[in-house]
Amino acid sequence: MIQKYKQNKKNRKEQQNKHYKKNWKDKRNYIAQEIANQRKTPENIITGYHQTSAQAAQAILATGFRVGAGGIAGGGIYFALKKEDTNWKAHQKGVILKCQVDVGSCKIMTQMEPRLTGEDLKKQGFDSVYFPANYMNVGLNYPEYVIYNPSRIKKIEYA
């Protein structure tokens, strides 16, 4: 009886693992296709939204973005694909900037890497990172891009 219980438990676990692996592969393929579909130009330009304080927004419009000190993918410049997805960034009290961003070659992130740097990413052959919405253990409810070189931002304006 105990042997049969253990075998059934093992079979259920194997079935669960197959299910999770299939779902993970399906999700990864979907994400890869989503990124490929976003390639509208050879530079891979997206419209990204960034929320910050009014004072910081004025400085950004005057002199451009600076790479941040930290985050879920290290010190970078973070962009959402929709204005409303930036609300939690500045506690809904900031200014939203609309930017044309050349994200170049994107690394799909499946987990947080708070120590990641632009140099590390460049060594891996990537220009930016992409966090899909609701993916694995990242905890984002929306997709987000992170770039590490401010020169990849082609246009900045108020949203």
C-alpha positions as CSV (number, residue, x, y, z in Angstrom):
1,M,0.0,0.0,0.0
2,I,2.8,2.4,0.9
3,Q,4.7,1.5,-2.2
4,K,1.7,2.2,-4.4
5,Y,1.2,5.6,-2.7
6,K,4.9,6.5,-3.3
7,Q,4.6,5.5,-6.9
8,N,1.5,7.5,-7.4
9,K,3.1,10.5,-5.8
10,K,6.1,10.1,-8.0
11,N,3.9,9.8,-11.1
12,R,2.0,13.0,-10.2
13,K,5.2,14.9,-9.6
14,E,6.6,13.8,-13.0
15,Q,3.4,14.9,-14.7
16,Q,3.6,18.2,-12.9
17,N,7.2,18.7,-14.0
18,K,6.3,18.0,-17.6
19,H,3.5,20.5,-17.4
20,Y,5.7,23.2,-15.9
21,K,8.5,22.5,-18.5
22,K,6.0,22.7,-21.4
23,N,4.4,25.9,-20.0
24,W,7.9,27.4,-19.5
25,K,8.9,26.5,-23.1
26,D,5.7,27.9,-24.5
27,K,6.1,31.1,-22.5
28,R,9.7,31.5,-23.6
29,N,8.8,31.0,-27.3
30,Y,5.9,33.5,-26.9
31,I,8.3,36.1,-25.4
32,A,10.9,35.5,-28.1
33,Q,8.2,36.0,-30.8
34,E,6.9,39.1,-28.9
35,I,10.3,40.7,-29.0
36,A,10.8,39.7,-32.7
37,N,7.4,41.4,-33.5
38,Q,8.6,44.6,-31.8
39,R,11.5,45.0,-34.3
40,K,10.0,47.7,-36.3
41,T,13.3,49.1,-37.5
42,P,16.9,47.7,-37.7
43,E,17.6,49.6,-34.5
44,N,14.8,48.0,-32.6
45,I,13.2,51.2,-31.5
46,I,10.3,51.1,-28.9
47,T,8.2,53.8,-27.4
48,G,8.9,53.7,-23.7
49,Y,7.5,55.6,-20.7
50,H,9.5,56.7,-17.7
51,Q,8.1,58.3,-14.6
52,T,10.2,60.5,-12.3
53,S,9.8,63.7,-10.2
54,A,9.1,67.0,-11.9
55,Q,12.5,68.3,-11.0
56,A,14.3,65.2,-12.4
57,A,12.1,65.4,-15.6
58,Q,13.3,69.0,-16.2
59,A,16.9,67.9,-15.7
60,I,16.4,64.9,-18.1
61,L,14.9,67.2,-20.8
62,A,17.7,69.7,-20.4
63,T,20.7,67.3,-20.2
64,G,19.4,63.8,-21.0
65,F,19.1,60.7,-18.9
66,R,21.7,59.3,-16.5
67,V,22.0,55.7,-15.6
68,G,20.4,54.9,-12.2
69,A,22.1,53.5,-9.2
70,G,20.1,50.2,-8.9
71,G,17.0,48.2,-9.5
72,I,15.9,44.7,-10.4
73,A,18.4,44.6,-13.2
74,G,21.1,46.8,-11.7
75,G,21.8,50.5,-12.4
76,G,20.1,51.3,-15.7
77,I,17.3,53.4,-17.2
78,Y,13.9,51.6,-16.9
79,F,11.0,51.9,-19.4
80,A,7.5,50.6,-19.4
81,L,5.5,50.2,-22.6
82,K,2.4,52.0,-21.3
83,K,2.1,55.2,-19.4
84,E,-0.1,53.7,-16.7
85,D,2.5,51.0,-16.0
86,T,4.8,53.7,-14.6
87,N,2.5,54.9,-11.9
88,W,4.0,52.9,-9.0
89,K,7.5,54.2,-9.8
90,A,7.0,57.7,-8.4
91,H,3.9,56.9,-6.3
92,Q,1.6,58.4,-9.0
93,K,3.0,61.9,-8.2
94,G,5.7,62.2,-10.9
95,V,6.0,63.3,-14.5
96,I,5.8,60.8,-17.3
97,L,8.3,61.1,-20.1
98,K,7.7,59.5,-23.5
99,C,10.9,58.3,-25.2
100,Q,11.9,56.6,-28.4
101,V,14.5,54.1,-27.2
102,D,16.8,51.9,-29.3
103,V,16.8,48.8,-27.2
104,G,19.1,46.9,-29.6
105,S,19.6,43.3,-28.8
106,C,17.5,42.4,-25.7
107,K,18.3,39.7,-23.1
108,I,15.1,38.1,-21.8
109,M,15.3,38.2,-18.0
110,T,13.8,35.3,-16.1
111,Q,15.0,36.5,-12.7
112,M,16.2,39.6,-11.0
113,E,19.9,40.5,-11.3
114,P,20.4,43.6,-9.1
115,R,24.2,43.6,-9.7
116,L,24.0,43.5,-13.5
117,T,25.9,46.3,-15.3
118,G,26.0,47.5,-18.8
119,E,29.5,46.2,-19.2
120,D,28.4,42.7,-18.0
121,L,25.5,42.8,-20.5
122,K,27.7,43.9,-23.4
123,K,30.1,41.0,-22.7
124,Q,27.1,38.7,-23.2
125,G,26.3,40.3,-26.5
126,F,23.3,42.4,-25.4
127,D,22.4,46.1,-25.3
128,S,19.4,45.9,-23.0
129,V,17.2,43.6,-20.9
130,Y,13.5,42.8,-21.2
131,F,11.3,41.6,-18.3
132,P,8.1,40.1,-19.6
133,A,4.9,40.7,-17.6
134,N,4.0,38.3,-14.8
135,Y,7.0,36.1,-15.6
136,M,8.6,33.6,-13.2
137,N,9.8,35.2,-9.9
138,V,10.4,38.8,-11.2
139,G,7.2,40.1,-9.8
140,L,6.3,42.7,-12.5
141,N,2.7,43.0,-13.6
142,Y,3.8,44.6,-16.9
143,P,6.7,44.3,-19.3
144,E,9.7,46.5,-18.8
145,Y,12.9,47.3,-20.6
146,V,16.2,48.4,-19.1
147,I,19.0,50.1,-21.0
148,Y,22.4,51.0,-19.7
149,N,23.6,53.6,-22.2
150,P,21.7,56.9,-22.4
151,S,22.8,57.4,-26.0
152,R,20.3,54.7,-26.9
153,I,17.5,57.2,-26.1
154,K,16.7,58.9,-29.4
155,K,13.9,61.3,-28.4
156,I,12.5,62.5,-25.0
157,E,9.2,64.5,-24.5
158,Y,6.5,64.9,-22.0
159,A,3.8,62.1,-22.3
